[in-house]
Amino acid sequence: MTSRTPLACCAALVLAALLVASGAVLAQVTVADAWVRGTVAGQRATGAFMTLTAAGDTALVAAASPVARIVEIHEMTMEGGVAKMRAVTRIDLPAGKPVALKPGGYHVMLMALQQPVKEGDTVKIALTFEGRDGKRTTAEIAAHVRGLADSAPKH
C-alpha cells in the first residue's frame, strides 16, 4: 500500500477533471436510424439518412465512405416548386436537439459509387464532427441499405 501526499491527490483530481472536461468539449453525438437508399445497376449516387443528437453544441462537418469516391453533406430545398440540392459545409447540431437527415432535407450524399448498394447490405460511413472549440472527432457508423422505394425509417 502506498501513501499519497495531499499534493499528489490534488494533482490526480485536477487531471481527472481535465480529462472529463476535454471529453465534453468533443461533444458526443448519438446516431440513430442510419440507413442508405439502395441503388440499381448503373446508378452512381445515393443518399444516407439518420438522426443525430449531440450532447453539446457541435456540427457535422464532413463524411467519408469506402463505397463512394465523393461524399458530401447536402441540403435539399424547394424553390418555386423546384427541388434544389446543394452541398453545405456543415450542419449545426444544437445540444440535446435531434437533427434529422432525411429525404427532402439534409442528408449525406454518396457519389461516384464504387459499386451498386443493394437492400440488406451495410455501408460504413465516417462522420466528422466539430465542437464549438474547433476540435474535430470522427465516428464510424454502419448504415443498413434499404430498398429504392423507402423514404422513411422503418420502426
Secondary structure as a PSIPRED ss2 file (coil, helix, strand):
# PSIPRED VFORMAT (PSIPRED V4.0)

   1 M C   1.000  0.000  0.000
   2 T C   1.000  0.000  0.000
   3 S C   1.000  0.000  0.000
   4 R C   1.000  0.000  0.000
   5 T C   1.000  0.000  0.000
   6 P H   0.000  1.000  0.000
   7 L H   0.000  1.000  0.000
   8 A H   0.000  1.000  0.000
   9 C H   0.000  1.000  0.000
  10 C H   0.000  1.000  0.000
  11 A H   0.000  1.000  0.000
  12 A H   0.000  1.000  0.000
  13 L H   0.000  1.000  0.000
  14 V H   0.000  1.000  0.000
  15 L H   0.000  1.000  0.000
  16 A H   0.000  1.000  0.000
  17 A H   0.000  1.000  0.000
  18 L H   0.000  1.000  0.000
  19 L H   0.000  1.000  0.000
  20 V H   0.000  1.000  0.000
  21 A H   0.000  1.000  0.000
  22 S H   0.000  1.000  0.000
  23 G H   0.000  1.000  0.000
  24 A H   0.000  1.000  0.000
  25 V H   0.000  1.000  0.000
  26 L C   1.000  0.000  0.000
  27 A C   1.000  0.000  0.000
  28 Q C   1.000  0.000  0.000
  29 V E   0.000  0.000  1.000
  30 T E   0.000  0.000  1.000
  31 V E   0.000  0.000  1.000
  32 A E   0.000  0.000  1.000
  33 D E   0.000  0.000  1.000
  34 A E   0.000  0.000  1.000
  35 W E   0.000  0.000  1.000
  36 V E   0.000  0.000  1.000
  37 R E   0.000  0.000  1.000
  38 G C   1.000  0.000  0.000
  39 T C   1.000  0.000  0.000
  40 V C   1.000  0.000  0.000
  41 A C   1.000  0.000  0.000
  42 G C   1.000  0.000  0.000
  43 Q C   1.000  0.000  0.000
  44 R C   1.000  0.000  0.000
  45 A E   0.000  0.000  1.000
  46 T E   0.000  0.000  1.000
  47 G E   0.000  0.000  1.000
  48 A E   0.000  0.000  1.000
  49 F E   0.000  0.000  1.000
  50 M E   0.000  0.000  1.000
  51 T E   0.000  0.000  1.000
  52 L E   0.000  0.000  1.000
  53 T E   0.000  0.000  1.000
  54 A E   0.000  0.000  1.000
  55 A C   1.000  0.000  0.000
  56 G C   1.000  0.000  0.000
  57 D C   1.000  0.000  0.000
  58 T E   0.000  0.000  1.000
  59 A E   0.000  0.000  1.000
  60 L E   0.000  0.000  1.000
  61 V E   0.000  0.000  1.000
  62 A E   0.000  0.000  1.000
  63 A E   0.000  0.000  1.000
  64 A E   0.000  0.000  1.000
  65 S C   1.000  0.000  0.000
  66 P C   1.000  0.000  0.000
  67 V C   1.000  0.000  0.000
  68 A E   0.000  0.000  1.000
  69 R E   0.000  0.000  1.000
  70 I E   0.000  0.000  1.000
  71 V E   0.000  0.000  1.000
  72 E E   0.000  0.000  1.000
  73 I E   0.000  0.000  1.000
  74 H E   0.000  0.000  1.000
  75 E E   0.000  0.000  1.000
  76 M E   0.000  0.000  1.000
  77 T E   0.000  0.000  1.000
  78 M E   0.000  0.000  1.000
  79 E E   0.000  0.000  1.000
  80 G C   1.000  0.000  0.000
  81 G C   1.000  0.000  0.000
  82 V E   0.000  0.000  1.000
  83 A E   0.000  0.000  1.000
  84 K E   0.000  0.000  1.000
  85 M E   0.000  0.000  1.000
  86 R E   0.000  0.000  1.000
  87 A E   0.000  0.000  1.000
  88 V C   1.000  0.000  0.000
  89 T C   1.000  0.000  0.000
  90 R C   1.000  0.000  0.000
  91 I E   0.000  0.000  1.000
  92 D E   0.000  0.000  1.000
  93 L E   0.000  0.000  1.000
  94 P C   1.000  0.000  0.000
  95 A C   1.000  0.000  0.000
  96 G C   1.000  0.000  0.000
  97 K C   1.000  0.000  0.000
  98 P C   1.000  0.000  0.000
  99 V E   0.000  0.000  1.000
 100 A E   0.000  0.000  1.000
 101 L E   0.000  0.000  1.000
 102 K C   1.000  0.000  0.000
 103 P C   1.000  0.000  0.000
 104 G C   1.000  0.000  0.000
 105 G C   1.000  0.000  0.000
 106 Y E   0.000  0.000  1.000
 107 H E   0.000  0.000  1.000
 108 V E   0.000  0.000  1.000
 109 M E   0.000  0.000  1.000
 110 L E   0.000  0.000  1.000
 111 M E   0.000  0.000  1.000
 112 A E   0.000  0.000  1.000
 113 L E   0.000  0.000  1.000
 114 Q C   1.000  0.000  0.000
 115 Q C   1.000  0.000  0.000
 116 P C   1.000  0.000  0.000
 117 V C   1.000  0.000  0.000
 118 K C   1.000  0.000  0.000
 119 E C   1.000  0.000  0.000
 120 G C   1.000  0.000  0.000
 121 D C   1.000  0.000  0.000
 122 T E   0.000  0.000  1.000
 123 V E   0.000  0.000  1.000
 124 K E   0.000  0.000  1.000
 125 I E   0.000  0.000  1.000
 126 A E   0.000  0.000  1.000
 127 L E   0.000  0.000  1.000
 128 T E   0.000  0.000  1.000
 129 F E   0.000  0.000  1.000
 130 E E   0.000  0.000  1.000
 131 G E   0.000  0.000  1.000
 132 R C   1.000  0.000  0.000
 133 D C   1.000  0.000  0.000
 134 G C   1.000  0.000  0.000
 135 K C   1.000  0.000  0.000
 136 R E   0.000  0.000  1.000
 137 T E   0.000  0.000  1.000
 138 T E   0.000  0.000  1.000
 139 A E   0.000  0.000  1.000
 140 E E   0.000  0.000  1.000
 141 I E   0.000  0.000  1.000
 142 A E   0.000  0.000  1.000
 143 A E   0.000  0.000  1.000
 144 H E   0.000  0.000  1.000
 145 V E   0.000  0.000  1.000
 146 R E   0.000  0.000  1.000
 147 G C   1.000  0.000  0.000
 148 L C   1.000  0.000  0.000
 149 A C   1.000  0.000  0.000
 150 D C   1.000  0.000  0.000
 151 S C   1.000  0.000  0.000
 152 A C   1.000  0.000  0.000
 153 P C   1.000  0.000  0.000
 154 K C   1.000  0.000  0.000
 155 H C   1.000  0.000  0.000
